[in-house]
């Protein structure tokens, strides 16, 4: 994975994508800032993030997003403490 950047804001799951060939879920999501501007990304194929990302929906998070095969892909996610 290349070009990893860090973003903070509210996580919004935009769409559930087609499962991988092994049956693991994938999601299209975005991290929005206060002005509703943000960055969209996908969870990686056959990644544990496909299962755990639903726990962070509509919560403030810090994500690291990288480029993998020219797609913005989730590298890591952490919930921000209040």
Short mmCIF file of the C-alpha atoms (twelve columns), coordinates in Angstrom:
data_MODEL
# 
_entry.id   MODEL 
# 
loop_
_atom_site.group_PDB 
_atom_site.id 
_atom_site.type_symbol 
_atom_site.label_atom_id 
_atom_site.label_alt_id 
_atom_site.label_comp_id 
_atom_site.label_asym_id 
_atom_site.label_seq_id 
_atom_site.Cartn_x 
_atom_site.Cartn_y 
_atom_site.Cartn_z 
_atom_site.pdbx_PDB_model_num 
ATOM 1  C CA . UNK A 1  0.000   0.000   0.000  1 
ATOM 2  C CA . UNK A 2  1.327   3.434   -0.932 1 
ATOM 3  C CA . UNK A 3  0.622   7.090   -0.203 1 
ATOM 4  C CA . UNK A 4  -0.884  6.540   3.243  1 
ATOM 5  C CA . UNK A 5  -2.636  9.627   4.639  1 
ATOM 6  C CA . UNK A 6  -4.406  10.222  7.953  1 
ATOM 7  C CA . UNK A 7  -7.900  11.731  8.167  1 
ATOM 8  C CA . UNK A 8  -10.181 12.501  11.101 1 
ATOM 9  C CA . UNK A 9  -13.923 13.022  11.170 1 
ATOM 10 C CA . UNK A 10 -17.240 11.194  11.245 1 
ATOM 11 C CA . UNK A 11 -17.311 7.830   9.473  1 
ATOM 12 C CA . UNK A 12 -20.256 7.240   7.152  1 
ATOM 13 C CA . UNK A 13 -20.823 3.921   5.401  1 
ATOM 14 C CA . UNK A 14 -22.030 4.810   1.909  1 
ATOM 15 C CA . UNK A 15 -22.652 1.401   0.401  1 
ATOM 16 C CA . UNK A 16 -22.095 -2.285  0.932  1 
ATOM 17 C CA . UNK A 17 -20.206 -3.679  -2.024 1 
ATOM 18 C CA . UNK A 18 -20.271 -7.168  -3.484 1 
ATOM 19 C CA . UNK A 19 -18.660 -9.819  -1.259 1 
ATOM 20 C CA . UNK A 20 -15.257 -11.188 -2.183 1 
ATOM 21 C CA . UNK A 21 -14.972 -14.579 -3.835 1 
ATOM 22 C CA . UNK A 22 -14.285 -16.021 -0.361 1 
ATOM 23 C CA . UNK A 23 -17.515 -14.463 0.965  1 
ATOM 24 C CA . UNK A 24 -16.024 -11.626 3.009  1 
ATOM 25 C CA . UNK A 25 -17.859 -8.264  3.055  1 
ATOM 26 C CA . UNK A 26 -16.585 -5.029  1.481  1 
ATOM 27 C CA . UNK A 27 -17.824 -1.492  2.065  1 
ATOM 28 C CA . UNK A 28 -17.579 1.917   0.455  1 
ATOM 29 C CA . UNK A 29 -17.262 4.506   3.215  1 
ATOM 30 C CA . UNK A 30 -16.241 8.127   3.784  1 
ATOM 31 C CA . UNK A 31 -14.803 10.248  6.561  1 
ATOM 32 C CA . UNK A 32 -16.522 13.635  6.729  1 
ATOM 33 C CA . UNK A 33 -15.228 16.730  8.527  1 
ATOM 34 C CA . UNK A 34 -17.344 19.447  10.182 1 
ATOM 35 C CA . UNK A 35 -18.105 21.089  6.810  1 
ATOM 36 C CA . UNK A 36 -19.306 17.767  5.325  1 
ATOM 37 C CA . UNK A 37 -16.206 17.557  3.105  1 
ATOM 38 C CA . UNK A 38 -14.374 14.284  3.151  1 
ATOM 39 C CA . UNK A 39 -12.559 11.376  1.619  1 
ATOM 40 C CA . UNK A 40 -14.159 8.175   0.364  1 
ATOM 41 C CA . UNK A 41 -12.484 4.775   0.422  1 
ATOM 42 C CA . UNK A 42 -13.131 1.034   0.260  1 
ATOM 43 C CA . UNK A 43 -12.265 -1.692  2.704  1 
ATOM 44 C CA . UNK A 44 -9.675  -4.109  1.358  1 
ATOM 45 C CA . UNK A 45 -10.715 -7.447  -0.086 1 
ATOM 46 C CA . UNK A 46 -10.687 -10.248 2.515  1 
ATOM 47 C CA . UNK A 47 -9.738  -7.820  5.283  1 
ATOM 48 C CA . UNK A 48 -10.940 -7.842  8.882  1 
ATOM 49 C CA . UNK A 49 -12.009 -4.209  8.358  1 
ATOM 50 C CA . UNK A 50 -14.944 -5.481  6.316  1 
ATOM 51 C CA . UNK A 51 -16.422 -6.863  9.514  1 
ATOM 52 C CA . UNK A 52 -15.341 -4.228  12.047 1 
ATOM 53 C CA . UNK A 53 -16.115 -1.034  10.085 1 
ATOM 54 C CA . UNK A 54 -19.822 -1.317  10.908 1 
ATOM 55 C CA . UNK A 55 -18.964 -0.747  14.596 1 
ATOM 56 C CA . UNK A 56 -17.625 2.726   13.738 1 
ATOM 57 C CA . UNK A 57 -20.559 3.969   11.630 1 
ATOM 58 C CA . UNK A 58 -21.539 7.572   12.570 1 
ATOM 59 C CA . UNK A 59 -18.707 7.823   15.119 1 
ATOM 60 C CA . UNK A 60 -15.714 10.137  15.188 1 
ATOM 61 C CA . UNK A 61 -12.677 8.230   13.964 1 
ATOM 62 C CA . UNK A 62 -9.131  8.585   12.748 1 
ATOM 63 C CA . UNK A 63 -8.421  6.550   9.621  1 
ATOM 64 C CA . UNK A 64 -5.350  5.920   7.553  1 
ATOM 65 C CA . UNK A 65 -6.101  5.524   3.858  1 
ATOM 66 C CA . UNK A 66 -3.629  4.307   1.272  1 
ATOM 67 C CA . UNK A 67 -3.593  3.627   -2.440 1 
ATOM 68 C CA . UNK A 68 -3.760  -0.013  -3.474 1 
ATOM 69 C CA . UNK A 69 -4.100  -0.804  -7.196 1 
ATOM 70 C CA . UNK A 70 -5.146  2.838   -7.784 1 
ATOM 71 C CA . UNK A 71 -8.035  2.643   -5.274 1 
ATOM 72 C CA . UNK A 72 -8.305  4.485   -1.988 1 
ATOM 73 C CA . UNK A 73 -8.254  1.651   0.561  1 
ATOM 74 C CA . UNK A 74 -8.599  1.596   4.335  1 
ATOM 75 C CA . UNK A 75 -5.328  0.841   6.096  1 
ATOM 76 C CA . UNK A 76 -6.310  1.378   9.762  1 
ATOM 77 C CA . UNK A 77 -9.144  2.804   11.848 1 
ATOM 78 C CA . UNK A 78 -9.371  4.032   15.445 1 
ATOM 79 C CA . UNK A 79 -12.243 5.574   17.340 1 
ATOM 80 C CA . UNK A 80 -11.468 9.040   18.709 1 
ATOM 81 C CA . UNK A 81 -11.865 9.490   22.440 1 
ATOM 82 C CA . UNK A 82 -14.185 12.243  23.575 1 
# 
